[in-house]
């Protein structure tokens, strides 16, 4: 297990370029299974979850060729379906939540699949019903073995149908879209997720020969086709990294330029951080964050306390709620942070309280943050990263704190952020990785 030793209180400066989007990568990489032809993908982030998924694809028989640091070619011509019955498959698929998105392409192209209950962050309940109800409505039959925690799915004759999702699940929508792309007839998905990453998947599938309309809305229509071709695809910049860097600049009073952010795909993320008082300038496709001595949280028009909550797209992404909470600890003013989707995601605030932050954890979903306005600096402590987003939030807090901090279990951070210690050290941070 690795740890970070962080020297806090240093101002950073310079330019940083966000990695390719983790949440898009997990969908796009699974989609290569839909065709026997070559698929070339650019801007693939070098993070643990993505590396694990590429490794798993190779074990399934996909030919994987690394073209450069961020570009790969994939050819899923000879898939080994017998690999599903191996102990190695069970171990690898169970350790990666993104493995659930293997199901849609495998069912669509091969008519069957099996998968262990996937892993991932312990941030609360993350049910898979949406995926399986969608597959069932397309004609699939599945069995869950409680003893082995294995899902067995038979989909020898998928047919298009009308599906009204009970939740606008991003991965659920992606899985059903991929399954429907080769199904017989027309599929309509209502209450579909419409995140930019889901839009990217649909556009990629259309270039491969799929017939998907309604992209960017919550009503998708998929006309099934008999086969899909190869294509080339470039992933978007990671919006969660971009939001993290905005928060980092504010907390450390740093002047940072975030390069090539894909501004048109960021939705309300910049405006949400502006409501915390963070200044920024848009320079072409870059975001410039000036050094700020202080930043003040807005109130609502009637003077009431600001409330920032997550929501399905085009609302504010839940993956940045932890960053908002940390940034608010040194702002002037008070904010109620409401994490609606995951009931365990705010439990890391006890570490921030130990660092000197003034936070009231109202319940598993809500925390009130009383900003210190830099009158009292956070202090360095020893802590453990519970999940990807909380881990980076604690890293930001440590970089702004007085003294030295230690963060254990940084493999959690590595699952979502590419070489984060080296990239921030290049801006003037002092982060040492130790075993």
N, C-alpha and C positions, 0 to 999 in steps of 0.2 A: 504494500500500500504506500503510495507516494503522498507527500505533503508539500505545501507552499510555505516558505518563510517570507513574510512581507514586511518591508520597512515602510511605514506610513508617513504621511505628511509631505510627500514630494510632489511638486507641480510637474505635470507632463506637458509635452508640446510636440507637434509634428503632424504627419499625415498617417492615416491607417485605412486600409481597404477591407471591407467586410468579406468574409468567406462566402461561398455558395450556400444556399439555404438548406439547412439540415432537414427541415420538414418537407421540402420539395424533393430532396434527394431520395428519401426513403420510398416515395411514391414512384418517382421516375425510374429508379433502378429496378423495381419490381416489374414495371411495364415492359422491360426488355424481354420478358418471358412470353409476350404476346406474339412474337414473330420469330421465324427461323433466320431472318436476315440480320445484317449488321446494324447495330444502333450505336452511334457515337455521342457521348455526353461530355460536355465541358463544364467547368467550374464546380467540380465535385469536391466537397470539403473533406479534408483529411482528419476525420474525427472518428472516435471509437465505434459509434453506432453504424456509421457508413462503411467503415472498413470491415466490420463484422458482416454486414449484409452482402458486400461484394464477395467476401470469402465464402459465404453460404451459397451465393449464386454459382460460384466456381465449383463447389462441391456437388451442386445439382446437375452439373454438366455444361454450364454456360462457359463458352470460351471468352476469357477476359484478357484484354491486351491494354497495358498502360502506355499511353502515348506521351504523356508529360505529367507534371506534378498534379494537374487538376483535370486532365482529360483521359478518358478511357473508351475503348471499343468493346462491345459485347455482342456475342452471337449465340443465341439459344437454339441451336439447330439440333443438338443431340442431348435431350434432357433425360437424366437417369431417375426414373420414377421409383426405382427400388431403393434409392437413398432415403426415402421417407421412413423406411422401416429400421433404420440404423440408430444405434445409441448416439452416434456423433451428431446426427440431425436433431435428435431430441434435445441434446445439451445446447447446441448452437442456437436453434430456433427459440428455445425457452428463455435464453438470456437476452433476447432482443425484441422489444415490443413491435418494432417495424416489420418483423417477420409476418405479422398478420396480413400484410398487404401482398404477400405471395399468393394468397388464396384466390383472389379474383382472377388474375392472369392464368393460374394453373387450372382452375375450374373451367374457364372460358375456352382454353386451348386444348386441354387434355381430358376434361370431364371428371376429374377426381383430384382430391388433395387431402392431406392430413397434416395437422400441426399441433404441437403442444401449447398449453396455455402460455402466452407470451409474457415476458418480463417487462422491465421499464421502471420509471420513477415511481416511488411510493408516495403519491401525492393525493391519494383518495381513490374512491371507486372509479374504475375506467371500464365500464361494461362493454361487452362485444355483441350485445343483442342486435344492434343496428346492422352490423355486418351480416349476421346469420339470418335475420328476418328477411333482408334484401335478397340473399342467395336463395332462400326458400321460396320467395315469391317468383323468382326466376325459374323455379323448378328443381332446385337442388334439395337433397335430403342429407341430414347430418345427424351424427350421434356423438354425444360427449361422454367419454369414459371418466367417471369420477375418480377411479383408482389411479389411473395413469395420467389424468388431466390432459387427455388427448382429444382433439376434435377430428372426426372422420367425416368427410363430405363426398357424396356422390352427385355429380352434375352431368350425367351423360347426355342430357337433352335439355339444355337451357332454352327458354322461350321468353321473348320480350313481354313486358307487362307494365301495369301502372303501380308505382311504389310511392307511398306517402311516408317519408321517414318520420319517426317519432322524435328524433333529434337531428340537428344539422351537423352530424359528425363528419369531420374532414376525412379521416381515414375510412370511415364507413362509406361515404359518398365515393371516394376514390376506388375502393374495392368493388362496389356495385357497378360503377361506370366501366371498369376494366372487364368485369364479368359480362356485362351487357354488350360490350363492343363486338363480340363474336357470337352472341346469342341470335337465335332465329327471331326475326320480327322486330317490332319497335318497343323500346322501353322508355317510360316517362318517370322521372324522379322529381317529386315535389318536396319542398323543404330541404333541398340539397344544400350542402355547404358551397360557398362561392369564394373562398379565400384565393388570393393570387396564385398560390401553389397548386390549387385544384384547377384553376384556369390554365395554368402552364401544362398540367397533365393532359387536359382535354385538347389543347392546341397541338400538343405533341402527337396525341393519338390521331387527330384529324390529318396531320401530315403523313401519318403511317397508313392512312386510308379509311379511318373510322368516319362515321357520320354523326357528329354530335353538334347540336344546336342549343342555344340558350346559355352559352358560356358567360359567366360573370353574373348570372341571376340564380335564383333558388329554384328554377324550373328547367330541368334539363331533359332533352329528347335525344335518345340514342337509337339510331337505325342500325341494326346488326349487319355486319358484313361477313363474308366467308373467310377472309384472311387479311392480315395486316403486313405492311412492308417495313423495311428499315428506314431510319431517319437520322437526323443530327439535331441535337438539342443543347441549349445553353441555359443553365439554371440562373434564377434571380439571386441578387445579393440577399443575405440573411437579415431579415427585418429585426430579428431578436438581437442579433449582434449590434445592429445599428442603434437600436434603442438603448442597449447596454452601454455603448460608447458615449451616447448623449448624456446618460446619467453619470458615467465615470468622469466626464469632463466637468460637469457641474460640481460634483462632490469634491474633486481634487483641485478646483479653481484653475483648471488647465485650458490652454488654447489648442484645440484639436480640430483638424479637418478630416471628415469622414468622406472618402472618395467613392465615386461611382455607386451611389446608394440605390439607384432605381426609384427615384423620388415618386414617380407616378403610381407606384405599387405600395407605398407606405401607409395609405389611408389616413386615419386620424392620429397616428403615432406621433408625428412632430407636434401637432396641436395639443395633444395631451401633455407632453413634456413642457410646452409653453405655458400651460395652466399652472404648472409648478413654479413658474417664474424664470425658466431657463431661456436665455436668448440664443437665437441661432439665425444664420443667414444661409440662404440657398444660392449657391454659385454654380449655375449649370446643373449638373447632376451630383454635385458635392454639397455636404452640409458643413458649414463652418461654425464651431462653437467657441465664442470668445471667453477669455478668462473672466469670471464673475466673483467679486468679493462676497456677494450675497444674492439670494433669489427668493422672491416672495410668492407664496401660494395665493392664487386668486380665490375670491369668494364668488358665490352665485350672485346674480343681479340683485336679489333681495337682501344680500348681506349674509346669507346662511353659509355654513361651513361646506367647503368643496367636498364632493364625493366622487371618487374615481373607481369605476367598476369595470370588470371585464364583460365581454359579450361576444356572441358569434359575429363573424365578419359581415358587414363592414364596421362592427364595433371594435373596441379596444382588445387586443389579443391578451389572453390570460397569461401567456408566457412572459409578459413584461410587468405584471402586477408586482412581482417581487422587487424589480428594479425601481418602480415608482415608490414603493414603500421605503426603500433604503434612501433614495434621493430626498424624500420628504423629511428625513430625520435631521438634516442640517439646513432646511429651508426656514424662512420666516412665515409663521402661520400654522394652521392645523388642517388636516385632511383626513377624511374617512376612506380607507381603502377597503373595497368590497370584492373579495375573490369568490365569485358565485359558482364556478364550475367544479372546483376541487377542494374538498374540505380539509385536506392536510397540508395545503401549500403555504399557509401562514405560520406554521409551527416553528419555523426557524427564527422568529422574532425574539425568542428568549436569548439568543446569542447577541442580537443587537441591543437588547436591554442590558445585558452584561457589559456591553461596550459603552454604556452610558446614554443610549437613546431613550427618549420618552415615548413609549408606546403602550397603549392599552389594548390587549387582545380581547375584544368583546365576546367573540365566539369563534368557532372554527373558520368562519367565512369573513369576519370583519375585524379590522384593527384601526384604531384611532391613533394618528401620529401627531404629536405636538413638536413642531420643528424647533431646534435649538438655536437657529439663526447664527451658528458658529460661535455663540457665546461660550459654549462648552464643547471642546473637541471630543470625538469618540476616542476610546483608548484601545490599544491593541490587546488581544486575548488569544487563547488557544481554543479552536472550535473545529467541528467536523461538518463537511458538506453533506446535506441530506439528499439533495437532488441537483439536477443541472442548473436550473435557474436560481434557486436559493444559493447554490455554490458561488455563482458569479456575483450575486448580490452581496454576499459576505466578502468576496474578494474586493469589490468596490469599496465597501465599508472599511476594510483593512487598509486599503491604499490611502484613504483619507484620514485615518486615525493617527493619534500620537503613539510613537513607539513601535514595537514589533508584534506582529500577529502570526499565528500558525494556523493553517487550514489543512486538516487531514482529509483523507478520502477524495483527493482531487481527481481521481479517475472519473468521478461523477461529472466534474467540469469538463474533462477531456472528451466525454461523450458528446458534447454539443459545441465546444469551442476549440478551434484549430490552433495549436501552439500558442495559447493565449498568453503564457508567461513570456515567451520570446518576443511576441509582437508588442506587448505592453512595455517590456524592458527597452525596446527600441525607441519608445517615446519618452524614456527617462524614469520608468518605474524600477523598483528594486524587488524582484520576486525571484527567490531561489527555490528550485525544485529539489527535494531531498527524499530519499527512500526511508 
